[in-house]
Each structure stands twice: as structure tokens, then as C-alpha cells.
Amino acid sequence: MSELAQLKWRCRRGMKELDVLLEGYLQTHYLEASPAEQGAFRDLLEQQDPVLFAYIVGRERPASEEERRVIDTLRRAS
């Protein structure tokens, strides 16, 4: 299975809203992102849905600058 196929599978979450945002980022931003930002996206996929949702709605912020950039991109896309 290719890396993109694996990532697409990992974008499938328990919340449809997260599915749409994460898959959208993967399709439109991931390949053009820097290696550090790609790594941050992969790290974010390790988070539980409530944490990711809190990041996206702005209740919490990730500690990593790269993860914050990915979240900001996800928030602009919503």
C-alpha cells in the first residue's frame, strides 16, 4: 500500500467533519507541504478525535509550530 493510501486510511475518523477536513488537506496540501509539515500532519493523525477537534475549533493549540501550521490550514479550508 502506498504512503498516500495509508494516510488516506488514517484520515478516516469517527467524526465525519474530521474525515472531510483531513482528506481535503491530504488531497490539496500534503504533497506540496515541506517535509516538516508532512511529518506534523502524520503526527496529528496519531491524536484522538476529541483532541483534533479541539485543535480545529480553536479550544486548544498543538505545541509544535508545524502542527499549528497544519491546523491553521485545516481551519482555513473549513
Secondary structure, DSSP 4 states (H G I P E B T S, - for coil): --HHHHHHHHT--SSHHHHHHHHHHHHHTGGGS-HHHHHHHHHHTTS-HHHHHHHHHTSS--SSHHHHHHHHHHHHH-
